[in-house]
């Protein structure tokens, strides 16, 4: 297990470095491969030794090696957050006896980080990330179901994906100003992941997204940081709700059951 955790941490740091490229370039419709990593201010190429996740930013003290322009601390924070989440998700998959589904869970974690930050930046969930994730996750979850000899999990994933996609589609159709179709497409992915885990996870994750969105919306109003017309991207709440369900669904479902039947 320690080797798996160390591998997850290193993989998360490396993936986090790539996610920084995705988050910066994809909204601008730029190539992810060319040109190579470079300073956005002076255009100088980043040296190989400075491209090491976390350590490169620390070695440079947060500034370009050539023009000394500041480098946003978001870069190392994304790398650190990805590494930490990869470790946490790996540990939780082990606790839930869901290690066959770990590749799918880590893939979702990675795209979730990218989509959350892109949505916060430009209020958009790029199809170029969301749409290809459907076949990738479908394949990963199918392999996981075969390895675990649990075909019922795959059936739940299909039901969960259709249910959440359909529910969000109805909301977007009924109230297009409050829900975008990017959220609808993301909902199908989230429903598949949560349904694969359990129906408890599916229900907790779905409600957690709206609860988080409501709490933040009220906080924005009370702090006067916005008005009722302020548009809040919903993608980050959907992804946060999914992670909450992954880590807490059994406990939340158990507490609710106790409250209802022992009241």
N, C-alpha and C positions, 0 to 999 in steps of 0.2 A: 504493500500500500504506500509506504513512503516514496518509493520510486515513481509510482503513478502520480502522486501529488506533486513531486518535483517536476515531472514531465509536464503536468498540467500547467504549473506556474511558468515554466520556460516557454511552453507553447503559447500561453496567454500573452506573455510579454511580446513575443514575436508577432502574433496576430494583431495585438494592439498597435504595434508600429505600422502594420499595413492598413489598419482601420483608419489611422490618421490620414493616410493618403486618400482613402475612399471618401472620408468625411469632407476633406478639402476639395477634392477634384470632381467627384461625381456630380454635385449640384451645378458645377460649371461646365459639365459635359466634356471634361478633359480626359485624355488617356490616363489609365492607371499605371502604365508601364513606361511611357516616354513623355517628356524627358525624365531622367532619374531625379532622385531627391535633390532639391536645390533651395537656396535661400529665396523667399518670395520678394525680398527687397532688392538685393544686388544680383540675383540670378546665379551666384556661384554654386557649383556642385558640392553636395555634402560629402566629406571624406568618409571612407569606409569605417574608420575607427570612431567617428562621431555618429554613425548610424546605429550603434548598439543601443537597444531600448533602455531607457532610464539613464544608463551610464553616460551616453553621448551628451545628453542635455546637461547633466551634472558636470561633465568635463568642460563643457563650453560655458558653464555658469549662466546658462540661459541666453547666450548671445551668439550671433553668427561669427564663425572663426575669421571671416574676411572683412565684413563691413561693420561688425559689432552691433548690428541691429538686434533688438530683443526678440527672442523666440518665445512664443506663447507657452505658458506653463500647462496649457491644455494638452499639449503633446505628451509629456511624461505622465500626466494624470490619466489620460486615456490608456496608456500602456499599463500603468499600475492597476487601474480599475479592471482592465481585461484580465490581467494575471490573477488578481484577487478573486474575481468572479469565476474564473476557470477552476481555481482551487476549491472554492465554496461549492460550485455545482458538482464537481467530481466527488467531493465528500458526501453531498446529499444523495447523489445517485447511488453511492455505495450503501448509505443508510437505508435507502428505499429498495435495495436489491434491483436497481435499474441500470447496472453498468452496461448491459448490451445497448441501451439507448443513449449512452454517454456521448458518442459522436454527434447525434442529433441535438442533444441538449447544448453541447458546446457550440455547434454551428448556430443554433438559434441565439445563444448568448452573444456571439460575435456580431451577427447581423442586427440584433436588438440594440447593441451599443451604437453601431453606425446609424441605424434608422432613427434612434432617439435624438442623437445630436444633429443629424441633418434636418429632422423635423423641427427641432428647436431653432435652428439657424434659418431655414428657408420655408418652414411650414409646408413641407412636402415629403412624401414617402416614395422615393424613386421606384418606378416599375422595374428598372434594371437590377434592383436588389430583390424586390418582393417576388416578382413573377418566377425567376429562376429558382427561388427557394422552394417552391412547391415540389417540383420533381426531385430536387436534391433531398429534401426532408422525407418525401414519400419513399424514396429508395432506402434512406438510412433507417426509417422506422420499420420498413418491411424486413430489412436484414435483422434488426433488433428483435422483432417478433419471432422470426424464424430461429434465431440463436436462443432466445428465451423459451421457445416452444409455447408461445402465448398468442395464438391468432385472435383471441378476443380483444387484445390490446389494439390490434390493427383495426378491428371493427369499431371500437370506441373512438379511435383517431378519426376515422371517416365520419362517424356521427358527429363528433365534436367539431370538426372542420366545417361540415355543412350547417350545423346548428348556429355556430357563431357567425359564419359568413352570412347566412340568411337573416339572422337577427340584426346585424349591423346594416345589411342592405335595406331592410325595412326602415330602420332609423334614418339612414341617409336619404332614402326616397321621401320619407315623411317630413324630414327637417334638414334639407341640404345645407342650410347655413350653419348648422351645428355639427355636422358629421360629413367628412369627405369620403370619396370612394377609395382613396388610398387606405383609409382606416378599414374599409370593408374588405379589401384584398388582404390586408395584414391579419384581419380577424380570422380568416380561413386557416392561416398558418398557425396562429395561436390556438385555435380550437383543436387542430390536429395534434399539436404537442401536448396540450393539457388533457385531451381526451385519451391519448395513449397512456398517460399516467393513471388517470382515474376520473370518474364522473365528479367526484368530490373536488378534484383539482380544477376541472372545467368550470364548475359553478363558482368556486371561490375566486378563481382568476378573472372570470367575467365580471363579477360584482366588485372586486377590488379595484379594477380599472376605473369604474364609474365613481366609486367612493373616493379614490385618490383625486380624480378630476374635480369632484364636487368640493372637497376640502381645500384644494389649491385655489379653485375659483372663488370660494368664499374669502380665503385669505387675501387674494388679490383685491377684492372689493373692500374689505375692512382696512387694508393698508393703503387704500386709494392709489395703488399702483396701476389700476386699470378700472374700466367700467364694465357694465353688463355687455357692452358691444365688443369688448376686448377678446380677440380670437386667441384661444390657447390651443397649441398643438396637442392632439389627443394620443398620438402614437406613443410618446414616452410613458403615459399612464397605462396604456395597454401592455407595454412590455414590462413595466414595473409590477403590474398586477399579475402577470404570468410568473415572474420570479417569486413574488409573495406566495402564490399558490404552490409553486414547486417546494418551497421551504416550510410552509405552514398549513397547507390544506388539511392534513389529518387532524391537527390540533384545533383549527378553527371549526371544522365540521364536528369534531367531538364536543367542543365547548357549546356549540349551538344545539346539538342533540340533548346534552345534559340540561341546558336551559329550558328547552321545550318540554321535555318529558319529566323533569324533576321540579318544575315550577310549582 
